[in-house]
Every structure is written in structure tokens, then in C-alpha cells.
Amino acid sequence: MAPSKLPAAILLRVLLRSFILQASWNFERLQSLGTLYVLAPALRFYYREEELALAYRRHLEYFNTHPFMASAVLGTALALEEKRSRGEKTYLEVKEFKGMIMAPYAAMGDALFWGGIRPLAAGIALFFAVKGSLWAPVAFLLLFNLPHLVFRVAGLFGGYRLGLKVVELIQARRLPDLAIRCKEGTVVLLGCFCAYLAFISLHGEGVRAAWGLAVIPAVVLVGWLVRKGVSTLLLVLSIAGMILLAVQLNQHLPAWVGGDWLKF
Amino acid sequence: MPGVDFLIAGLVSVFVGLDRTAVLQVMVSRPIVAAPLTGLLLGEPAVGLQVGALVELLWLGRLPVGAAIPPDDTQVAVGATALAIVFQGPLGLTGLAPSVLCTLVALPLGRIGQAFDRWARTRNGELLKRALDSLDAGQLEAAEKSHLLGLSHFALASLATYLVIIGAGSAVLLLFGSPLLQLVDPAKGWLWMVFPLVGTAVILGTINVSRSLTLFGASFTSAFLMLWLL
């Protein structure tokens, strides 16, 4: 008797397991063991004995994508496994589908979640943090996790319901464009954040506000050094060292040498 | 008591450390969350907030793509917060200076986290072999459960990084804490500004947006002028 649709309880177990997809992340096959772990309750529903062992092996093949995009891939993999267990033919086998889709989905997920939404949420949260408000972590978690969780849950259920058609649906969402908009928003936000930070810091140190405009070339210079491969740690420590030295010199030199030239 | 504080922070370090890669990834591992959480549990949320704001942007642009492992800013945030709270009394200073000093002490130690993270991932490779052996032996359930053992490797890696930061950080602060604090205290306002500015520069250098300098320059200038004029 061919298995019917997955019961909701099993689909829910798969969803919950998808939150520990990367628990055994390794250099050899990256997320493969995690994929097997996530899909196992459904595979046990579809197959028995030798067929089940073959299905387990099938999903232990090399697999790596963005952890949030993995939900959509694994949902579709479930739909394909379901058809296979019924003996129905699909124009792509589950192994082929995973192999084809994992790299583009990884690129999209990295750009959108790591490169777009996360810095944007951090930029907004930092405004709260600088004001000393404990809403900073709350704002960050809400802004990041709202799209993240929607994507994970809808990805799994959508992938399972739509099968291979989920690829068209994700294409229609134009995620790379969304990622670019998020990144542009982050740059604008960080510009405002740096302006606010420079303004209040200079005011706190009693320095003329006009010096704040010097922040732009300084940030551009450090950004250029980063592009040239200089490590962030080295930059932070060397700039901190220069500041400590400058402040010490300013304190110990006579006023006419080191004194108040920043303040006129 | 410092021991209890370090123990509580150690538990936080494991919990948030797992979020970095292995579990959930709801980003409680980000410094802007992990540091205030540590501070809150140790009774000084403001210290955590300061450390979180200092560290958050620095390595945010280092993406955990493929086999790339960024420095462990989570443990830097947790460790620096715990150090600042524990040592601010003995060093005789509260406020921003201990947070800045402890972050400066903890930052280089965050690079150690990459080595422990690599160790966890290498050990997880053995789990894969174990799963394949279990499949050969027909033990499907054992193959499936090998996956969960990876959690212990990631937890150990987080704890090890935290312990290195606390151990080495405490030694530095015990030996040189007072002179270092005297050095940092008059410069704390400048250093407070510099950390996020360097972080922003790092993001601008890596964000891959074609008009990033124009957008940054325009938004900075307009916001700055508005603050100046108002």
C-alpha cells in the first residue's frame, strides 16, 4: 500500500528538527548528517527495511546550503521522496534536485540573511544600545527573527506542498534584489548611526562639532585597508593604541603644544 | 562572588555558543544580545549593553559561508562582560572604562575561538564516519543519533573559548589592571566612538554595494548637519 500524505505530527517533527540541522556540521560532507536527521521521521513513514536504509544513504551525500533556505529544499525533498515511495516518476530525482539547488540557495541566503537583514537589524539595535536602552537586544531579535522564522516555516511547508514548483515561487520573490535593498538600507542607517555617535562623542569630549566631518575620510580609509586585507583586530588594536598615546601626550604636554587646538 | 559570576557566564557562553552554528540560530549569539543577557544575569545589564555595542559591528561582516569560520565574537562579548563586572570593583572604577578595557583585553582572545570551532567541526567528521558504519551494520537509529553528539563538540568549543578568555583576561587584569585602567580611563570616550566606527568601516569594506561610499557619505553628512543645526 503506497503511503499517503505525511501526517501533520511528522511534518512538525521535521520542522523542529530543522532547527538543529547544523549540530554535526563537518568539513567532509557539511550538513549531510543533519539532513538525514531532519528527514528521518518522514523517511521512516515512507519506507521500510532495505528501502529505508537506501533512503538514509541517499541523504548522507554531501549537502550544504544556507541553514534558513534549507527548509525549502528539505520540504521539496520530502515531496519528491513521497512521489518516489508511491512509484511515481518525477523529472528530477531528489539527489539531483538537492545537488542543483543547494549552491544558488546558499548564495541567496548568505546575501539576504547574513549580508542584508542581520547588519540592518544590528544597525537599528545599536541606536538603542548607544542610548543605554535594553530594547537593543529585543529590537535586534525581533527584526532578525520575524523574516527568518517565517522563511523557515513557510519554506518547509511550501516546499512539501508545492514540490519542485517552490523554485519558481522563490524566484518570484526576487531575494537577491531584496538583499541589495537591505544592504543599501544598512549603509544609510550606519551613516546616520556614525553621525549620531560622532556628534555625541565629540560633544562629550568638548571638541568642536565640525571635526565630526573628519569621520567620513577616516571611515573610508579604514574600509579601504579592510579591502586590502588588513585584519579587523589589527585595525582596532592599532587605532586604540594611537588614541591611548594621543590622549597621554595631550595630558602630559604643555597646553600650548598639545592642549586645546581641537576645541577652538 | 567572582566564582559564581564566572560560572553563570559560563552557562550563558555554552547556551549562546550553540546558537552560533549548531542550534536555532536565532542570533542570541550576536554580541548585542549575548552581552546584555550576560550582564542581566550578573545584575549589571548596562555593562553588557556597553560591551555588546562595542563588539557587535567588528566581525559582523565576516560571514560563516561554507567552511569559513569567523572569530568568536560571541565569547568575546560574554567573556568581556563577565570580566568587566567582576573586576570593576577591585579595579576601583565603574561605568564605561572597565567595559572598554575588558573588551580590549578579550578581543585578541576571540581568535582562539576559531581554533576550537575548527576542532569541533573536525570531530564532527568522525560522527559522519560513525553514522556510515552504523548504516553498514544496519543500525539506522544509531546512524541518526550520531548527529546529536555534534552538539557536545560545539558546546565544548564554546566553553573552551570562554575559559581561555576568562583565564587569560583575569591574569592580565590581575597583573596590569590598575595601570591599564589609568591609561584607558581618560580615553574611554574616544575609544567608545572608535569601536563602532571601525566596525562600520569593516562593513563598508565588505558589504558589496556599488554605491556604498556615496550612500554612507550622504547619510552621514545630512544626519550630522541636522544634529549640529538643531
Interface residues (C-beta under 8 A of the other chain):
Chain A: F19 I20 Q22 A23 S24 W25 N26 F27 E28 R29 L30 S32 L33 G34 L36 Y37 A40 L52 A53 Y56 R57 L60 N64 P67 F68 A106 D110 W114 G115 R118 P119 A121 A122 A125 L126 A129 V130 G132 S133 L134 A136 P137 F140 L141 F144 N145 H148 L149 I180 K183 E184 T186 V187 V188 L189 L190 G191 C192 F193 C194 A195 Y196 L197 A198 F199 S201 G204 E205 A209 G212 L213 V215 I216 A218 V219 V220 L221 V222 G223 W224 L225 V226 R227 T232 L233 L235 V236 L237 I239 A240 I243 L244 V247 Q248 Q251
Chain B: T21 A22 V23 L24 Q25 V26 M27 V28 R30 I32 V33 P36 L37 L40 P45 A46 L49 G52 A53 E56 L57 L58 W59 L60 G61 R62 L63 P64 V65 G66 A67 P71 L104 L107 P108 G110 R111 R121 T122 N124 G125 L127 L128 A131 L132 L135 G138 L140 A143 E144 S146 H147 L148 L149 G150 L151 F154 L183 V184 P186 A187 G189 W190 L191 W192 M193 V194 F195 P196 L197 V198 T200 A201 V202 I203 L204 G205 T206 I207 N208 V209 R211 S212 L213 L215 F216 G217 A218 S219 F220 T221 A223 F224 L227 W228
